[in-house]
């Protein structure tokens, strides 16, 4: 049956829902690229909480979604921005998420890397010593869980550091301690405004210089870098300047097909929030790339960019709302409720367009269920044909 979807002007357009999903099957890990999906958390819809309460998580549904990603050969990047880290999920919740997901990964043989930050620091200001101690506490927990560590950008460090030397000191200290090579994560201010001027400068060229200095001093402790600046040219330039053996994991949700495909001088691996809703399709594309068929890879993944750009449109940090919305439509969870009440962060026209684009890609395993749930949302908002 035709759905009538509202646009930003308040007019309704007709959409004929797809009747068959894209045919993809689970498979083993990839051979040509290392690929992580930054996974969302599923809220407990029955918890009597307010937006500023500690997170109430549906652990069964949250871990089931990670098993879904692992079944398609994807790694899971846990307790990251997509999991609403710092936007509803505090350190206590993240620590529990890391413990549970790492244990689940061990049980099923899934690859996992977990975010290490400083979000247990809740005061307005902190000293560099306190920042280091907070990082150390989280690094110890991730390593004890058996997961790989991702050193995330720290709001506390951004607020405390007086310049590049402070970043060099803190990161150098952590890398010397790390038991195994870590992934360094550079998250741009479009994802988190509190990270403006990270690495000691708002000038990205100067910041890049400091970032590379950290890596050059400890190349044996850096497995790779994850760059989320939404600037493909800058990522390629940075990728070419990395020491031998240090990987670049793209975090660019606007240009990922071209960056993963690469060029004659190299390519990016992936650690992406958009690979949460795109999981099976992304996995299918990478398996095609594993055969050396770059054109086939691009043919599968290029059409997904319109959806990704829509979900990550400004304010970019609210992309998580669209990710969880699509998980609900796809049947990965029974409700559209989010930690911190973040389901209210996007508009009905935004949801309508997200549904339309995802449906066109065949992302919903049960298109009829997705249609029914979209219709329920439209009715809730008072939309009638």
Rosetta blueprint (number, residue, H / E / L):
1 X L
2 X E
3 X E
4 X E
5 X E
6 X E
7 X L
8 X L
9 X L
10 X L
11 X L
12 X E
13 X E
14 X E
15 X E
16 X E
17 X L
18 X L
19 X L
20 X L
21 X L
22 X L
23 X L
24 X L
25 X L
26 X L
27 X L
28 X L
29 X L
30 X L
31 X L
32 X L
33 X L
34 X L
35 X E
36 X E
37 X E
38 X E
39 X L
40 X L
41 X L
42 X L
43 X E
44 X L
45 X L
46 X L
47 X L
48 X L
49 X L
50 X L
51 X L
52 X L
53 X L
54 X L
55 X L
56 X L
57 X E
58 X L
59 X H
60 X H
61 X H
62 X H
63 X H
64 X H
65 X H
66 X H
67 X H
68 X H
69 X H
70 X H
71 X H
72 X L
73 X L
74 X L
75 X E
76 X E
77 X E
78 X E
79 X L
80 X L
81 X H
82 X H
83 X H
84 X L
85 X E
86 X L
87 X L
88 X L
89 X E
90 X L
91 X H
92 X H
93 X H
94 X H
95 X H
96 X H
97 X H
98 X H
99 X H
100 X H
101 X H
102 X H
103 X H
104 X H
105 X H
106 X H
107 X H
108 X H
109 X L
110 X L
111 X L
112 X E
113 X E
114 X E
115 X E
116 X E
117 X L
118 X L
119 X L
120 X L
121 X L
122 X L
123 X L
124 X L
125 X L
126 X L
127 X L
128 X H
129 X H
130 X H
131 X H
132 X H
133 X H
134 X H
135 X H
136 X H
137 X H
138 X H
139 X H
140 X H
141 X H
142 X H
143 X H
144 X H
145 X H
146 X L
147 X L
148 X E
149 X E
150 X E
151 X E
152 X L
153 X L
154 X L
155 X H
156 X H
157 X H
158 X H
159 X H
160 X H
161 X L
162 X L
163 X L
164 X H
165 X H
166 X H
167 X H
168 X H
169 X H
170 X H
171 X H
172 X H
173 X H
174 X H
175 X H
176 X H
177 X H
178 X L
179 X L
180 X L
181 X L
182 X E
183 X E
184 X E
185 X E
186 X E
187 X E
188 X L
189 X L
190 X L
191 X L
192 X L
193 X H
194 X H
195 X H
196 X L
197 X L
198 X H
199 X H
200 X H
201 X L
202 X L
203 X L
204 X H
205 X H
206 X H
207 X H
208 X H
209 X H
210 X H
211 X H
212 X H
213 X H
214 X H
215 X H
216 X H
217 X H
218 X L
219 X H
220 X H
221 X H
222 X E
223 X E
224 X E
225 X E
226 X E
227 X E
228 X E
229 X L
230 X L
231 X L
232 X H
233 X H
234 X H
235 X H
236 X H
237 X H
238 X H
239 X H
240 X H
241 X L
242 X L
243 X L
244 X L
245 X L
246 X L
247 X E
248 X E
249 X E
250 X E
251 X L
252 X L
253 X L
254 X L
255 X L
256 X H
257 X H
258 X H
259 X H
260 X H
261 X H
262 X L
263 X E
264 X L
265 X L
266 X E
267 X L
268 X L
269 X E
270 X E
271 X E
272 X E
273 X L
274 X L
275 X L
276 X L
277 X L
278 X L
279 X H
280 X H
281 X H
282 X H
283 X H
284 X H
285 X H
286 X H
287 X H
288 X H
289 X H
290 X H
291 X L
292 X L
293 X L
294 X H
295 X H
296 X H
297 X H
298 X H
299 X H
300 X H
301 X H
302 X H
303 X H
304 X H
305 X H
306 X H
307 X H
308 X H
309 X H
310 X H
311 X H
312 X L
313 X L
314 X L
315 X L
316 X H
317 X H
318 X H
319 X H
320 X H
321 X H
322 X H
323 X H
324 X H
325 X H
326 X H
327 X H
328 X H
329 X H
330 X L
331 X L
332 X L
333 X L
334 X L
335 X L
336 X L
337 X L
338 X L
339 X H
340 X H
341 X H
342 X H
343 X H
344 X H
345 X H
346 X L
347 X L
348 X H
349 X H
350 X H
351 X H
352 X H
353 X H
354 X H
355 X H
356 X H
357 X H
358 X H
359 X H
360 X H
361 X H
362 X L
363 X L
364 X L
365 X L
366 X L
367 X H
368 X H
369 X H
370 X H
371 X H
372 X H
373 X H
374 X H
375 X H
376 X H
377 X H
378 X H
379 X H
380 X H
381 X L
382 X L
383 X L
384 X L
385 X L
